Every structure is written in C-alpha cells, then in structure tokens.
Amino acid sequence: MITRQLVKTPALAETPSADGAPDPYVADTYFTDGVHLYRLTGWLSRPGEQPLAELEDCRALHCTLVERKDLLAAGLTAVAVSP
C-alpha cells in the first residue's frame, strides 16, 4: 500500500499576499466570522499540492482542512490576543 503523508508546517502559506503586506494566516492566529472563534493551527501539505490550512473551531475543538482560496473567501477577521 502506498500512502502520501501530510507534512505540517507552522509557517506562512506558500503564496505571498498581493499587496506585499505580512500574511495574516500564520499558525496560532485567531480569527472570527462575528459568531465563532477559530484558530489556525498550521498548514498541511503534500509534495506538489497546494497547502491546506488546519482551522480549529475553538468551541467544538474540531479541526477542518481548508484550501487557501476558501480561507480567503470566508472573510474571517483576525483577533488580537493580549499576552
């Protein structure tokens, strides 16, 4: 049996932002849609494929893999966390 493993990388996504601003989609960043709170736990990728964001629902503690284009389309707002 041949399997392909996902490799977790906590770094930035491989695609830089168009305006040159720092990419807000980094590991351990919190986001909200105005109702739910999510944490981006990191990026998973397979060689030769687009990375997938691992997005955790902070209430249900359920993780979902999301393509970058879908993450951008969701219109999530970054949440500032105080130390």
N, C-alpha and C positions, 0 to 999 in steps of 0.2 A: 504494500500500500504506500502510495506517495502522498504526503501531505505538505501543504505550504503553511508555514507559521507566520503569524503576525508578529512584527517586531515593534515594541513600544518605545517611542522616543518622546521625552517630555519637552523637547524643544519646539521651536516655531514650526508652523506649517511650511512646506517647501515652496509655496507660492508667495512672493512678497506682495505687499499692498501696492495698488496702482499709484497712489499719491506719495509713496516713499515714507509714510508715517510708520511708526512701530506697529507691528502686528499685534492686535489685542488678544488674539486667540492663542494664548500660551497656557501651559499646564498650570493647574491650581488657580485659575482665574474664575471668578464667579460671575454669572450672568442672570438676568431676569427677563421675562416676557411681560412683566407687570403683574403676573399672578403667581408664577412658580419661580423657584430659585434653582439654578443649575450650576454645576462645577465642571469645568473642562479638565478632565484628569490627565489628558495627554493625547498623543497622536499614535495611531497604529498604522503600520504599512506593510505591504508585501513588495518584494522587488519588482519594479516595472509597473506598479499600480499607484494610483493616487492615494495619499494618506487619508485615513478616516479619523475623525475626532471622536474620542470617547467622552460622551456627555452624561454626567450623573445627575439624576433628579434628586435634589437634596432632601426632599421629604420622604420619598419612597425608597431611596438608596438603590435605585435601578439605573443601570448604565445602558446607553444606546450608542451604537456606532452611527455616525453621521458624516456624509461626504461634505467637503468644504463648501461647495456651492449651496448645499441645503442649509448649512450652518449660517452662511451669509444671508440667505433668503429668509431665514427665521426672524431677522430683525431684533435679535437679542441685544440688551443693553448691559454693558459691563457694570459691575457693582464694586464700589470702593470698599475695601475691608480695612478697618483700623487695626493696627498691631496691638 
